[in-house]
């Protein structure tokens, strides 16, 4: 498997290597240019010196070269020798070269070095001015090195500046990653192209197309659940009515009683699926908010479910009721309270107690539903929010969707749900925290 790499680090490394290679090329070019300029200047100086020596009727002169001494660019060796002498024949041991017929620059090699010499032939004498080639090369290298030192000194700052520029240039990628990380699983709206450079527009465009395909698939799934639940609800309701008629005629028949319980469970499951499908659809197209009293919504839910509580002789009522104004989606809040109370009725034994409270706490609106049922272990509090997860299978024929619907609706409204053990009743206590409506 190929390991991942950082584009930012790779760019910094590549630019650093390129900068070093460019520096080497610069010092080589500077050396060549400096050597050329030095040759021009010193050649002119050597030619001028030879012409001045020749103009003053020179006497024979032999330069003295010390191989152990380090010479500089101003050190020139002047030799004036007669054609009749034999000195030039031992030119391998000194700086003299063979007689020439044309004045000019010549290069010859001795045992000590390579020499660059200007030769000016006269009628009886030959004047030559010589200089070591290595002296000029050292001077050119020194000049090039002096030019390269500032480059080396500034190189760390240049690399740091390039790193900063690269980081700033790649910042849109980090912004893009942050925008994706902030989205939840249901946020499938298109990403705006205006906030990003044109280089990543194709990627964003393809991702927007992917969002569209996922959104279309989810809509089809939700529509299928809604249609199926709607189509099933009518015949199941009719079957349940027929079953109630049969039970009146044969009240002692155990098979009919079990079948009736199964029909009730199916009817409840279909109703919950329909509510869940409607809720998921509303997450894409949110309902308009409106102002309402939270305590009135809670009281309406209690009134709608009081008949189910009376069937099990459960004491269901409003324990604490404060007048709290909300600016939210009333249908979603109604679904939360309705499902919590309905769930409490299912798992509270006969002749139990269920208390519903509405009050304000720490700047939030609180809905509290507590019962005298068996409760739920703390380690299962997160599990019960999953769809179709049920704890007390033997107590009641539920669908496992009620608390999942409550959790999704609470999250959509910007609230929070938590579970604990009721201090007064001993069963499960559910606390739903909703944001208050602040009047300006």
SEDRENMAR-728934 format. One record per residue: residue in one letter; x, y, z of N, C-alpha, C in turn. Coordinates in steps of 0.02 Angstrom, whole numbers, plus 50000, padded with zeros to 5 digits. Layout:
BEGIN
AXYZXYZXYZ...
//
This chain:
BEGIN
X500424994050000500005000050000500445006250000X500315010849955500725016849949500575021650006X501115023950038501035028550095500835035450070X500465038950113500245045650096500815050650104X500765056250071501275061350076500945068150081X501345072950106501095079750115501295083850054X500805086850022500945091149964501345097249986X501195099950045501555105750070502295104150081X502435098550115503125096550127503495095150061X503145091850015503475090249952503655096649914X503215101549913503365107749879503955111349912X503965111449978504515114750013505175111349998X505185104649998505805100949984506025102249913X505555101849865505735102949795506015109949784X505685114949814505915121849805506595122949839X506695119749896507345120449930507895117349888X507785111349861508285108149819508405112349756X507865114949728507945119149668508335125549685X508215128349744508575134449763509325133049771X509485127349802510185125549810510525124349742X510165120749698510445119549631510525126149593X510035130649602510095137249570510685141149598X510815140449664511385143749694512045141149665X512085134549656512695131649626512785134249554X512235134649517512285137249449512495144649449X512245148349498512425155449503513165156349519X513435152349565514135153249583514585151149524X514375145949486514765144049427514745149549375X514145152349364514085157849314514475163949337X514425165449403514805171149429515555170049422X515775163949433516495162449425516715163449353X516315161049306516495161849236516505169149215X516005172849238515965179949220516535183849252X516675182349316517215185849351517895184249319X517995177949300518625176149267518705179749201X518155180349164518195183849100518365191249110X518035194449160518175201449173518885202449199X519125197949241519805198449267520315197649210X520185193049165520635192149109520685198449066X520105201549055520105207649014520505213249048X520385214149112520725219549148521475218249153X521655212249175522365210749184522735210149118X522395207849066522715207649000522895214648976X522425219348986522555226248967523135229049008X523165227349071523705229649114524375226749092X524385220349075525005217149052525245220148986X524785221348941524965224248876525245231248885X524915235148928525145241948940525845241948972X525965237349018526615237049050527165235049001X527025230248957527515228148908527685233748860X527185237548838527305243048792527705248648825X527585249948889527965255048925528695252948934X528805246448948529485244048955529855244648888X529525242848835529835243148768529985250248747X529615255148770529695262048749530285265448782X530585262448832531125265548869531795261848859X531915259248800532545256148781532775251348837X532425245748845532545241548903533205237748899X533465236548959534035232148967533775225048983X534175219948969533945213148985533775212449060X533195209649071532935208649139532665201549145X532825198349199532565191649212532185191649278X531545189649274531125189549335531325183649378X531165184349442531315179149491530645176349518X530555170049506529925166849527530085161949583X529735162649639529825158249697529215153649702X529275147249688528705142649689528365142049757X528735143449809528445142749877528045148949899X528075154049860527745160349879527055160749847X526595163849884525905164749858525845171649828X525695171949763525665178349727524935180449718X524855187049710524185189949701524115192649631X523525195549617523375197749549523805203649527X524085207349575524505213049555525235211049542X525395204849555526075202349544526165200249471X526565204049434526715202449364527475201249357X527665196649314528365194849303528575197449235X529075202149235529315205349174529995202349155X530045200249093530685197549067530855201149002X531475203348997531745206248934532385202348918X532385199048861532975194948844533145195748770X533795194748757534065195648689533985189248650X533855190148585533795184248542534445180348538X535005183848550535655180548544535815176248605X535465177248659535605173348719535325166348713X535565162148758535335155248758534815153748813X534605158948848534165157848905533485154948885X533245157048827532565154948808532535147548793X533115144448782533095137348767532925133148828X533025135948886532845132348948532195135048976X531715136148930531085139348951530665134948997X530815128448998530425124049042530595125349115X531195128449126531405129749195531265136849216X531065141249169530915148149187530305150449147X530195156949146529595159649115529675161449042X530255160749015530385162948946530085158048896X529845160748842529575156648788529975157848725X529895153848674530265154448612530105161148579X530555163648539530425169948503529795169348459X529415174648459528805174948418528865180848371X528475180548317528505185848267527935190848274X527445189348316526855193648321526695194748395X526595201048410526415202648480525735199748496X525665197448558525015194648579525075190648643X524535187548661524505183648722524615176248706X524995173148748525165166148739525095162548806X524945156248802524875152148862525375146448857X525775145648909526245140048909526275137148980X526515131148985526525127349047527235126149068X527365127149132528005125549163527905120249216X528445118549249528385113449301527995116049361X527955122749368527605125549425526865127049413X526705129349352526025131749341525915132749266X525295134649251525125136949184525175144549184X525515147449134525645154549132525285157849074X525035163749089524725167949038525205173749025X525445174448964526005179048949525835183348889X526005189948897525965194548839526675195448813X526765194048749527435194348718527445200148668X527955204348674528045210048628528745209248596X528795206848534529445205948502529725212648477X530375213948489530715219848464531265217548415X531675222348393532175220548342532705215848370X532955217248430533475213148459533255209848525X532705212148550532475209448614531745207048609X531565203248659530855201148665530635202748736X530115206748742529835208648807529225204248820X529215201448879528625197448897528425198848970X527785199248980527495200349047527055194149062X527195190749117526865184349132526485184649198X526005180349202525605179649264525335172549268X525305169949330525045163249342524295162949326X524095157749290523385156849276522995155249340X523305151649387522965149949449522825156149491X523235161249485523115167549522522455170649500X522355170849435521725173649409521125169249429X521215162749428520665158249446520475158949519X520995159749562520845160649633520475167249644X520675172449609520335178849616519615178349592X519505174949536518815174249511518395170049558X518695164849586518325160649634518165164549698X518625168749719518515172749778517945177749768X517945180849709517405185649694516735182049689X516725176249657516105172449651515865170149720X516355167949762516165165849830515885171549871X516175177649863515915183449899515205185049876X515055183649812514375184649788513905179349815X514165173249825513745167649847513605167749922X514045170749961513955170950034513295174250053X513125180250026512475183150043511895178550023X511985174949968511455170349946511355164849999X511925162250026511865157150077511575159950142X511755166050158511495169150220510745170350216X510515172350157509805173750149509395167550133X509735161950116509365155950095508865153450148X509055153150214508545150950263507925155450264X508035161950258507465166550258507045165750194X507405164450139507045163350076506615157050080X506915151650108506535145450114505945146350162X506065150050218505515151350264504965155350230X505175160450191504665164450154504285160350104X504645155950069504305151550020503835146750056X504045144250113503605139850152502975143450173X503045149650195502465153650215502005154850155X502315156450098501905157650038501535151350017X501885145650020501565139350002500995137750050X501115138850114500585137550163499985142050151X500115148350136499555152950121499205151050057X499585148750008499285146749944498865140449952X499075136049997498695129750008498165130450062X498085136450090497575137450141496875135750118X496695137250055496015135250032495885127750039X496405123550033496305116350044496125114950116X496455118350163496285117450234495585120150248X495415125750216494735128450225494215123550198X494375120550141493925115750111493835109650157X494395107350185494355101750232493945103650293X494045109750319493685111850378492935112450364X492765114850304492045115350287491725108450284X492075103650255491805096850253491755093850322X492255095250365492245092350433491675095150475X491475101350461490935104450500490245102050480X490195098950423489545096550400489355090050435X488705089450450488475083050476488255078550418X488025072750435487875067650384487285069650340X486875074450363486295076350324486395082850286X486975086050293487115092250258487385090750189X486955091150139487155089350070487065095250022X487045101250049486985107050005487625108049966X487575111449909488155112349865488665117049897X489305115649886489845119849910489925125749862X489965131849888490035137749846490735138149816X490765139249751491405139649716491755146349724X491385151449744491675158249747492215158749800X492225154349850492695154849905493345151249892X493425147949835494005143849823494325145449755X494975144149748495325145649685495095140949630X495245142949568495005139149510495335132349505X495915131349537496255124949531495875119249563X495485120749615495115115349648494365115549631X494185119949586493475120249565493235113749534X493635110349492493385103849465493245098749520X493665098449571493545093849626492905095649664X492805102049677492205104149712491585102849670X491635104049605491075102749560490875095449561X491365091049557491215083849559490925081849627X491175084949681490905083349747490185085849753X490025091549724489335093849724488885089149686X489145086449630488755081449593488635075249636X489155073249674489065067449719488545068949772X488555074949800488045076849849487345076449819X487285078549757486625078249724486385071049716X486855066649698486655059649689486465056449756X486845058049809486685055349875486015058149899X485905064649888485275067749909484685064649873X484765063449808484235060349769484085053249794X484625049549811484525042749837484175042849904X484365047549948484035047950013483305049850006X483165054449961482465056449951482045050549926X482335046549882481975040749858481845035749914X482335034749958482245030150014481705032750061X481735039150078481235041950124480545041850093X480515043350029479855043149996479565036149995X480015031149986479785024249986479505022350055X479865024250109479625022650176478955026150190X478915032550170478295036250181477705033050143X477835031450079477305028450039477095021650066X477605017550085477445010950111477055011450176X477275015950221476925016750285476215019250275X476135023850227475475026550214475015021250185X475275017250139474865012150108474685006550156X475135005150204475004999750251474535001850307X474525008250323474135010450381473395009150373X473115010350315472395009550304472175002250311X472474997450275472244990450283472374987750353X472914989850385473044987350453472534990050501X472344996350492471814999150535471164995350526X471014993650464470404989750451470444982850483X471024979650478471104973050509471034973550585X471304978850614471254979650686470534980550708X470144984250669469434985050686469064978350682X469204974450631468894967850625469094963450684X469734964050704469964960050760469614961950825X469484968350835469124970550895468414967650896X468104967250837467424964350832467454956950851X467964953350826468024946250842468164945250916X468554949550945468704948851017468084949851060X467634954251037467004955151075466574948851071X466624945351015466224939251007466554933351042X467234933151042467594927551073468124930451121X467924933251177468394936651221468894932051255X468764925551258469204920951293469704917551247X469664918951183470104915551134470814918451139X471304914351163471984916751172472334918151105X472174914251055472494915350990472284922150961X471644923750967471404930250943471734935950982X471824934951047472144940151088472864941351066X473234935851053473924936551029473954939850961X473484937950918473454940950852473294948350856X472854950250902472684957250911473294961250935X473694958350980474294961751002474794962750944X474834957650902475274958250844475054963750796X474394964250785474134969450741474254976350771X474184976950837474304983350870475034985350863X475484980450870476194981950862476354984050791X476064980650742476184982450672475904989450658X475314990850685475014997450675475465002850705X475735001550763476185006450795476825007350756X477095001750731477715002050692477615006150628X477065004950594476915008750532476845016150548X476515017750603476435024750622477105028050637X477545024350673478205026950688478625027850625X478585023150579478955023750516478725029750477X478075031050478477815036850443478065043250475X478065043450542478325049350577479065050350563X479435044750562480155045150549480295047650479X479915045250430480005047450361479845054950354X479315057150387479135064250384479675068550417X479945066050472480465069750507481095070250464X481315064850434481905065050391481805069650332X481215069750304481075074150247481085081450269X480845082850330480835089750353481525092350370X482005087850378482695090050391482985093350330X482745091650271482995094650209482635101250195X482005101350211481615107450198481265109350263X481615113250304481385114750372480735118650372X480315116850421479695120450429479845127450457X479395131950445479475138750470479375138650546X479755142750581479695143050654479115147450673X478845146050732478285150050757478325150250833X477985155050862477985155850935477415151850965X477565148351020477045144451054477265143351126X476795141151168476935139751238477105132351245X477695131051272477925124151280477475120251328X477245123451380476835119951429476165117751399X475895121751352475275119851320475365113751275X475925113451239476065107651197476135101451239X476475101951296476555096151341475875093951368X475455098751387474785096951412474365093551359X474425095851296474055092651241474275085451231X474935084251235475185077351228474915072851284X474895075451345474635071551401473895069951390X473505074751366472795073651352472695068351298X473125068551246473045063751191473225056651212X473645055851263473865049151283473555046851348X473115050751377472845049051443472435042651440X472115041251382471705035151377472135028851380X472755029251350473205023551354473445022451426X473565027951462473775027251531473205024351574X472585026251560472025023851599471915016351588X472085013851529472015006651517472475002551563X473045005451582473515002051628473475004851699X472965009051711472855012151777473485015951800X473795019451753474405023351766474195030451783X474505033151835474385040051855474825044651812X474555047451759474915051751712474685058951723X475145063451734474945070451744475545075151739X475395081651741475895086951739476125088251811X476745086751825477025087751892477215095051903X477535098051853477775104951858477655108351792X477325113951794477125117051731477235124651734X477785126851703477935134051698477775136451628X477555142751625477385145551560478025147751524X478195144151470478825145451433478655146551360X478885152151333478765153851263479365151551221X479215147851168479735145551122479605148351052X480145149151015480105150950944480435145250905X480045140250888480325134150859479795130850815X479915124450800479435120650761478975116750808X478365118950810477905116050860477785108650847X477745106650783477625099550768478195095150792X478815097650786479395093750808479395093150885X479245098650920479215098450993478655093851016X478085094050981477535089550998477745082250989X478115080850935478345073950923478815071650978X479235076151003479705074251057479325072251120X478875076651142478515075351205478045069451198X477715068951141477235063551129477585056751133X478155056151099478515049751098478795048051167X479035053151204479295051751271478745049151318X478165052351316477615050251359477355043451337X477295042451271477055036051245477545030451264X478185031851261478685026851279478645025251354X478535030351394478475029251467477865025051483X477315026151449476705022151461476835014751444X477195013551390477325006651369477715002751422X478215005951452478675002251496478545003451570X478025006951586477825007751656477315002451673X477414998751726476934993351743476254996251764X475764991851768475094993851787475104997251856X474665002251862474595006151923475235009951940X475625011551889476235015551899476095022951895X476645026851894476585034151895477045037051841X476795041951805477195045651755477095053051767X477625056651777477595063851788477925067551729X477595072651704477865076851650477955083851678X478555086751669478705093351696478985097751641X478795104151644479055109151598479285115051641X479925116851635480185122251676480815125151642X481045130751668481645134051642482225132851690X482815131251659483395129751700484035131751661X484455135651693485105137651665485025140851596X484495144651586484405148151523484125143851468X483865137951483483575133451433482885131251456X482485129351407481835126351422481935118951431X481655116251486481755109251503481085105551500X481095099651468480535095051469480775088751504X480435086851558480645081151598480075076151603X480235069951583479745064451588480055058951630X479735057351686479995052151731479435047251747X479635040951758479135035751771479365031151827X478915026651847479075021851900479215014951871X479435014751808479575008351775480245005451797X480465000351761481094996851780481725000851768X481675006251729482265010351715482735006951665X483285010351650483785007851602484475009051631X484905004051625485585004551651485955010251617X486385013951653486735019751624487155017851563X487445011851562487855010051505487465009051440X486795008751446486375007851387486055014351363X486215019951395485875026251378486015028451307X486615027151281486765028951212486485023851163X486425017651184486175012451140485435013351124X485055015751173484325016151163484135021651113X484615025851093484465031051043484525028350972X484785022350965484835019350898484165016650875X484075016750811483435014350783483355006750794X482755004850813482554997850822482904994450881X483244998450923483564995450982483064995551039X482954989751069482484989151124482814985551182X482664987851243482954984951303482484979751333X481874981851349481394977351383480934974151331X481194969151296480784965851245480194962151276X480274959851336479754955651367479194959751397X479294966251407478794970251442478264973051395X478464975251336477994978651292478204977651221X477734977351176477874976251105477964982951071X478554985951080478704992351047479074991350982X479234996950949479574996650884480314998450889X480525001650943481215003750949481385010050910X480875013850890480985019850850480835026250889X480475025750945480245031750980480805036251002X481295033551038481845037651063482305040051006X482355036150953482745038450895482425044550863X481755044550858481395050350832481505056350877X481475055250943481575060650991482275063550984X482765059150979483465061450974483575065650911X483335063350854483425067150792483065073850794X482465073850820482085080150823482415085050871X482665082550928483005086950976483635089950946X484025085750911484635088150879484485093350826X483955092350788483775097050736483555103750765X483265103750823483045109950855483595113350895X484205110450895484755113350932484735111751006X484395106351025484345104551095484785098751113X484655095851173485065090351198484625085851240X484745079251235484355074351273484835070551319X484605069151379485005065351427484545060851467X484845055651498484475050751536484785050151605X484345048651653484575047451722484035043351757X484145042051821483655038451861483245043351902X482595042551899482145047051935482235046352010X482365051952043482465051852115481825050452153X481255052652126480625051952161480245045552143X480315043352080479925037552057480345031252048X480995031952040481435026152036481535023351966X481145025751918481205023251850481655027751808X481525027651743481925031651696481695038951698X482185043451697482055050651690482385053251628X481985056151584482235058951521482205066451525X482765069751511482795077051512482955079551442X482525083851416482615086851350482735094251360X483295096751336483485103751343483395107251276X482985112451274482845116251212483035123551221X483265126851168483445133951174482825138251184X482895143151228482345147751243482265152951188X481665155751183481535161251136481695167751172X482175171551144482375177851175482055183651137X481635187351172481305193151142481775199151143X481795202751088482225208651082481835214851100
//
